[in-house]
Amino acid sequence: MAASPLPRLSGAYDGAPQRSGLRPGIVHLGLGNFHRAHQAVYTRAALDAAGGDWGIVGVGSRSASVPDAMHAQSMLYTVVEISPQGESFSIPGTHTDAFTAAAEPERVAATIGAAETRIVSLTVTENGYYYSPRTGHLAVDDPAIQRDLTDAARPTTPIGQIVRGLQSRARAHGESITVLSCDNLAENGRHTERLVKEFAGLLPAAEAAETLAFIERHVTFPSTMVDRIVPATTEHYRRLVAERCGYRDEVPVPAEPFTMWVLEDRFAAGRPEWEAGGAVFSDEVSRYEELKVRLLNGTHSLIAYLGALTGAATIPESVRQPQVEAAARAVLRDEYRPSVTAPRGVDLDAYEEELFTRWRNTALGHRTSQVGSDGSLKLRQRIPVPALAALDSGRTPHFLALTAAAYLACLAPLPGFDPGPHAAAMVDPARTVLARQAELSSSSAELARRVLGEQHLLGEELAGRDEFIARTGELLDVIRRHGALAAAAQAG
Ligand code: CS2
């Protein structure tokens, strides 16, 4: 931002919350926008409503921009709630410290190991768990995991950092702790527990035994369902904050008004009264997660890929195209919905309508390239279970196949097909492998066979379902020849 006469956001600002009594009870891995507009906001609401001294130490992975800016702003930043009716601004002010793992690798495990830390939470995206989407197990051959297994002092993967932190607790004081995954993964608590234990089990025998015994006795891994659409920060939001709040904030976070957090109440060493801040503690978290990961995230993926292929930069631009909305409704209602059981008190028709209202929030500017990124990991969470359920009951899930086809059109374009700039902007760890498969394929059918059948992009079970693979290939061919809107119209 150009030099501005405005003062920088600081604790002296009138609207800044009181932070002096906070203690660092939570260490959070993944200091991205989502955490800062979700858990941090719930924590502030809980502190305001019910008191307590829970503060958060935010750990970024590589980039120092957010921690540095927070330090320059008394650890504060602004959440900008964006709706078509206007904006509102708030300052959660729940962080007591922030740093970057890449710059201070030894500090991560030490902070998790500190006796006053009672929760280590994570929003590291699907990609941050270092697991094989094929098997669901730890990616033991990944060089980063191998390095973390040998270099105890400077772990770089979140799972390595957590295990090293737990080891330090076991040795130094033996205090219990909760590991809280807040990522969009089915059964995220169970998933994290499995990976943590697998990593611990690969340590030298005596260390492994000691660590696993500590985990059994002193660590819990509740599952959670998190929900709030949080786009990337742009210059627009910095300017808006400057104009409306009268201070400079380098790292404001835009977010939609809707927010939801459902958690299992299995905390080994206490927790903030998040329910007083609007969170829901429930014994039906896995139902909420399935609902969210399929109806919201799964449909979101289809809207993102069809949107990118039709030149739509944002989700609202995409979903306002009638063929895209019709395809989104079809996949949600006919293919995702039969695979979920509504949690008590949730009305699925109302849930669906609310999703479309949220996706139409034009003011938010949520980009198709952001939702379309990391599809090789995200789609594995979203498509296989409902697709297999449909196939097993004799139905072809045409719109799930369309989701896979639109993804391939974006990430593995066959020679002569240009998916456009929004697809090119999608980041995906499988991009190189997919590009290679596209080079080797002489038809859409062959590409679908290679990626889904041989590479198991959507898991082993779907890899054996020829009907699904053939339908994906057909729809990919329609996209290539007649465009994404034609494929959306013809899919059903
Ligand atoms: C989106 C999610 O990027 C994606 O895949 O579907 O980030 C979505 O916006 C959030 O999960 C909403 O809670």
Residues whose N, C-alpha, C, O or C-beta is under 5 A from the ligand:
A	BS01	CS2	V226 D227 R228 I229 N297 H300 Q370 V371
